[in-house]
Amino acid sequence: MRLKIKPENSIEWIALLFNLAPKPLIDTQVSFNAARAIMAAADLGIFEALGKTPKTIEQIINTTNTHLLATKNLLNCLVAMNYVIWNKDNYALNKKYYKWLLKEYPSNVIGKLQFQISEWNWMANLENFIKTGKSMNLHAIMSKEEWEKYQNGMRDLSINAAKELALKINIPKNATKMLDIGGSHGMYSIELCKRNELLTSTILELSNAIDRASAIAAQQNLTNRVKYKTGNALTDDLGDQEYDLIMINNVVHHFTLEENKILAHKIAKALKPGGIYAIGEFIRLQKPGEGGVVAATSGLYFALTSSSGTWSLEEIKSWQVAAGLKCVKPITLLTMPGWKVSIAYK
């Protein structure tokens, strides 16, 4: 997936066609103003205040308790971006964004948009990272509030992908035991358990993550089949032939090459014969630029905020193969562009 500037009139079309407009400024000033406007609207409850019926500016600020003229500036920006529609002094949320921006929809991404304010601040360290190569190790520096926002954001990022993955992954019908490494909010475990009646899952998570993560999972009424365990997959004993499925999503970008190799061997040992090791990740393709903007920006972000970064599918499969597992065709999801699940059997 790539981002594209769309001209809105003939003058802009000519300016872009003949490289007359300063595209670097459009890619930065315009883009970051627009991104911050969406995040602010989510954090301040503007989208929720709009709801499904047109509102006057006075009705909106009575709900959000925000400044009239400042809120009007924000709304007018969102109108230009087509997130909000203006008609006869009334503002209305564009219907195509209901599912993403209203809390009544399970698919909403408000939590992720709110968490992105922290991510915005972290990206301010990018120049120092490029100069020194020293990453932030965000899991060690996040406050309790940031951990809560992080879990909410990861839930938003994963809820639709978890449903699609549960439909596509081929788990043995008699599978009973699953280990979800770094599974936080539990969406992947929950959706897999819903579709596999005998399956139970243990989510292995860091202590700082469990309180909010388990509260999110509890909302799905599957606490009898989805349990949490405090631990670290890199240092803990994962057992011997215990699990039918071991899954790790959006985590291996935090681990070094050697750590991922060692982890794959531990997981191979912990799998029952015929068991599955599934690794879900944003994929960095072999040549620069091949993965598009999603893969490239994700790789840069994870390199800044953790000790590693994104991996190519070939690299991920090599860990699984070296551990004695057999790789099959990876799973590609429509609900999470740039993301794949590498599947390997014991």
N, C-alpha and C positions, 0 to 999 in steps of 0.2 A: 504494500500500500504506500502511495506517495501523496504528499500534500500538493495542491495545485492552486495557484492564484487564478481567479476567474474574473475577467474584465466585465464591467457593468455597463459600458457604453462604447461607442465607436472610437472615441478619443483614447480611452484606456486600452482598447484592443490594439490600436496602432502603436501606442507607446510601448506595450509589451512585445509586439511583433518585431519592432525595429530596435529593441533594447534601449529605449530612450528613458524609461522609468527606472529609478534606482531600486532594483529588485532586492538587494541586500537590506535596504531600509524597510521595505514591505515585509520581508521575511522576519524582521526583528521588531521594529517599533509597532507596526500594525498588528502583527501576530501576538506579541506578548501583551499588548493592551487588550486585545480581544480575549485571550486566554484568561487574563486576570479578571476581566469583567464577568465571565461565566463563573469562575470560582467564587468571586465575591457574591454574586447573586445566589449561588447555592448556599454559601455559608451564612448569609444574612436572612435567608428564608424568603427571598423575592419570588422564586419560582413557586413555592408552596402558597404564597399569598395570592399569586395570580390564579392558581387553580385552573379550573376548566371553564370559567365564565369571565367575560370582559370586566375589567375593573378601571375605575378612575385612579388617578395618582393619589388622591386623598384616601380612598379605600385601601390602597396598597400600604401607604405609610402608617395608617392606623393599625394595621396588622404587624408590620415589621418594626415600628417605632424608629424609623430612619428619617433623615432630613429630606424635606420635600424637593428642593432644587437638585441636591446631590443624587437622590434616587431617580429623579427625572432624567438626569444626565446618563445614569447607568441604563435605565430602560430604553432611552433613545439609541444608545449604543447597541443594545440587544436587538432592537428593531432593525437596525442596519445590517445586523448579522443574521437576520431572519429567525432568531430564536423567539422573538416576540412580534406580534402584529399590532399595529396602531390603527385605530379607526374612530373618528369622531370623538377625540379626547379620551378614548378608552384603550387600555392595553390588554392584550390577550396572549397567552402562551400558545405558540405554534403547536398544533395537535400532534405533529410527528415526534415532538419531544415529551409528550405525556409520560411514556413508558420509561424514559430516562431521568426525568426531572421531578416527578411527583412521587411522594413517599408511599402513596397507596398502591403503587405498582412494585411487585417484588424485584423487577428488573432495574429499579432506579439506581443511579450512580451518585447520588448526593454525597454519601459518605466518602467516596473516592475523590470527588471534587473538593471537599473540605480538607481531606488529607493532603491534597496537592498544594495547599498553601504552605505546609511544612516542606514539601519537596521543592517548591519554588525557592524557599530560603536556602535549602541545601545546595541547589544548583549555583548559588552565589559563590560557592567555594571552587567552582570549576577551574578558574585561572590558576589558583594555587595548586590544584591537583595536577594540571598539565605541566606546571613548572617543576614540581617536586616528585610526582608519582605517588604521593601519599594519599591514600583513600580515607574516608571518614569512619568506616565501620559503624554504620548508623544504628545497628542493633545494640551497640554498647552505649550510645549517647542519647537515645530517645527517652523522653520523660514519660511518666505514667499517662499523661493526657495524649501524647503523641502515639504511644502504644495503642491506646483505645481507638484513636482516629485511624491508625494503621490497620487494625483488625477490621474496622468498618469498611475502609477502602478496599482491602483485599477481598472482603466478602462481595462488594459490588463488582469488582473486576472478575470474579469467578462464578457468580451464581448462574449465569446463562451458559458459560462454558462447561460447568459441572453437569448440567442437564444434558447437553449435547454429548459430552464424553461418555456419560453413563449409557447412552443409547448406542454408542459406537464401539466401546471396548468389549472384547469377547472374553468374559470371565467364565470359567468352568461352572456348570450348573450346581455342582456340589460344593462350591467354595464357601467356607465358613469364617475365615479369619483374614483380616486385612490390617496392614500397618501403613498409616498415612504420616509420612515424615514431614514435619513442619506444616501440618495441615491446617493450622490456625482456626479459622472460622468454621471448618468442617464441612463446607459445601460439597466437596468432592466425595467425601465419605458418606454424607447423608444421601446424596442422589444415587450413589452406587448401592447403598443398603436398601433404598426404596425399590430398586429394580431387581434386587437379588435377596429373596426372602430369608435365606439361611445366613447371610453375610453379617458379620459384626466387624467393627473397626476400632483400632486403638490409634489415637492421634498423638504422636510423639512431638512435643513442643517445648520451647524454652519457657522457663518459669514466668518471665515478664509478660508473656503472651497469653497465658492460659485463662486468666480471670475474664477478660473481655471476650476472648475467643469462645470459651465454653458457654458464656451467656448468649452469644449469637446462635450457637448450635442448639441450645436448649429451646429456642423458639420453634424449632422444627419438630419437637416432640419425639425425638429418637434417642434420648439420653440412655435408654436401656440397651441400645445397640451401638452407640458411638460414645466411646470413653476417652478421657484425656490422661496422658501420662507425662510427667515432667522428665525431660531428658535431652540428650544430645546424641544424634545418630553417629557423629564422628568419634565419640569416645565411649558410648554405651555398648554393651554386648547385646546384639539383636537376636540372639538365639540360634538354634540349629533346626532347620526344617519345620518351622512353626507356622509360616504364613502361605496362603494361597495367592495373595497379591500384596506387593509392596509398592507404594506410589509416593513420588516426591515431585511436587509441582512448584515452580517458581522459587526454587531453593538452591539448585546446584550452581547458579550464577554467583552465589556467595562463597563457594568453595574453590580452592585451588585445584589445579590439575591432579596433583598427587592425592589430595583429599578425596576427590571424586573417584579416582582409581581404587583407593583403599575401601571407600564406602561401597562400591559395586561388588567387591569380593565379600564383604560382610553381608550384603543383601543376598548374594547368590547362596551363601551358606544358610541364611535364614529362611529361604524359600523351600516349600515342599516341592517334590518332583512335579513338573508341569506347571509350577507357579510362575507368576508374571512379575517382572520389574518394569514399571512404567515411569518414565521421566518426562514431565511436561515443562516446556521452556519456550521463551521467545528465542528464535533461531537466528544465529549469525551465519550467513552463507560464506562459502569459501573465498569469494572474491569481494573486495570492497564495493559496496553499493548494490550488490545482488539482492540483498534482503529488503531493500527499500528503506524508507525513513523510519518506520516502526522498529525494525531490527537494529538499525544503526544508532538511533537515539536511545533505545533501550540499552544497548551495549555500553554506550558512553555513560549513561546514568548509573548502571550497576557497577561499572568500573570505579566511578567516583565514590559511590556510597558503600561499597563492600570491598572485599579483598580480591575479587575476581572480575566477572563480567559474563556476557553471553557466550555461548559455545555453538559451534557448528553441529549439525546433525551427525556428521561423520565422526566428530570427536566424541559425542555422547554415545554413539553406538560402539565405538572402540572400547570404552570402559566396560560396557555390557558384555561384549564378545570376549575381552581379556579375562573376564570373570567366569567364563565358561557358559555363558547364556547364548541363546539363538535369537537373533533379531528378525523381526518380520516388518511388514510395511507400516510405517508410522501413521498416526492418526492426525489429520488436519481438521481444524475446527473453523466453521464459518463465523462463529460468535466471538472469536479472538484472533483477528488477522495477525500473521507473523508468528503464531504459536503452534507448536507441534508436540505430539506425545510419542516418544520413542518406546516401542514395545519389544520386550525380550522375554523369552521363555526359558525355564530351567529344564 
